[in-house]
Amino acid sequence: MRQFDPQPAPHIPAPSSVRRMMLQVLVALIPGIAAHVWFFGPAIAIQLILACGFALGFEALCLKARGRPLLPYLNDLSAPLTAVLYVLCLPPLMPWYTTAIGLLFAIVVAKHLYGGLGHNLFNPAMVGYAVILVAFPLHATSWLPPASLAENPIGLMSALEAIFTGGLPAPLSFDAITEATPLDHWQNGISSGQMMSEIRQSPVFGDYGGVGWEWIANGYLLGGLYLMARRIISWRVPVALLGSVVILTLPGSLIDPDTNPLVMEHLFTGGIMLAAFFIATDPVSGSTTPRGMLIFGAGVAILTLIIRRWGAYPEGIAFAVLMMNMAVPLIDRHTRTRVFGT
């Protein structure tokens, strides 16, 4: 065994780069994306390719308008990562123009109008998602059922036709192939006075979450643990977000399980796992102080649960993240670490 003489401090950390970090995050998303394709078909893969093309195109136009060199910024993978996160929040059969509009707001408005990478106040992917959710609510809520429950599975050619023409081959129609998500079933069932035991009779529910969704969430959890092990993200935001969900939902599920979803159902249905490891951990639009990260993660969890239960939308991740983005300057100001010696 070779021996190396340790050198005295200070020790210089290994060099890092934006491209390397973005690549690590994209790699960590692969398990969740693979599960998404497995359960919901190839349409999500088409959307990912389409979105990355739009994102790089808008990025190039903005860089050209600002007089910046193209290659260094297009090569840092920040635009493709924004596109991937944006697509993973939306139904896979979204028309191509809605994908373009969402990324226009994400890349041009939320990113470059604020000064580009490192200067944006809001998470670009969530800005794009929120715009589409408000402007095109029908398209943004038309989800496919998982493959095991689909009476008319959508193949590659049908997905291409739906995305680029807005139609489906006869006799299929969007009403026939789309279905309410588990979160929609929760919101509609609870508001109509149904008990959770009755709501769970729907075939869209699996062992501890929505069919397919629970495995997608497991994929994001696996990727998130990889990022934490590689120290690409801090443990504080995911722990605070997921821990707050557990703390806030456990009493209700124990005291009144007939009207409250179980903790595992909250964690493994919808976008909680994606937000905890890949969205709320954005180092630019999120808090940067140790205590601030804990507050930021807890705030995202609280607002998401409030919107899920009493809001107009069954999923509140985007709005929760954007509202906490607005609070980041205040959070960081009051949680700054004391300067050594003062």
Helices and strands as residue ranges (DSSP letters): H 18-40, H 43-65, H 70-74, H 78-88, H 96-103, I 104-109, G 112-114, H 124-135, H 137-140, H 156-165, H 174-177, H 182-191, H 196-199, H 213-229, H 236-255, H 263-267, H 272-274, I 275-279, H 290-310, H 317-334
